Amino acid sequence: MKLLNQRQKKAHMMEVQVNGGSIADKVEFAKERLEKPVAINKVFAQDEMIDVIGVTKGKGFKGVTSRWHCKKLPRKTHKGLRKVACIGAWHPSRVQYTVARAGQKGYHHRTEVNKKIYRIGNGFYQDGNKIIKSNAQTSFDLTEKSITPMGGFVHYGEVKQDFVMLKGCVMGPKKRVITLRKSLLVHTSRSSKEKISLKFIDTSSKFGHGRFQVSAEKKQFMGAMKTDKVAEEAKKA
């Protein structure tokens, strides 16, 4: 957690099962890795299908229309229209579990399977006196740029460490911890065996209608700005 620019200082803890070999082998395996970092590329590989486990975005207490997408009643309905018209027959004299009711929506534990890894990228590293940040380059796009879009990821910031790019979405809001798991299935489909070669990674700003991939491109297009002139005058002074 110290590497991440977040308020939280205490690291998350999770119990992981160790398989294979005798009990002595398992203990030795765990002792070798005690208090040592485990790089993401030591666990997962490019083009692999993995599972994602986490908790969804919380929505609070919601009615049946929002929670179960029930059809709204006609406008003139007595005592509200965002309701279930009939919650059951006289007998059985109880409400069945299948009837839509109001209650908690979101903040549920979910597991999504078969997410393909599009890229496992390296974080920033130092080569001599230079810090290498070009982890969003491709063979078709040779622009030196990092995976962080201009202005940073919305509600997150800058990504400086190793990262994993998955196809599709992941449950939960920004900064929520998720668990990545090896797939439990044997994959035989064409999509799972497909080799991914990214041609372009968009790093334009996600705060608005981003037009520029890097700040140098924006500076070249916009020309000299007032802030640049003020900074030059301050240097001369």
Disulfide bonds with the S-S distance in Angstrom:
none
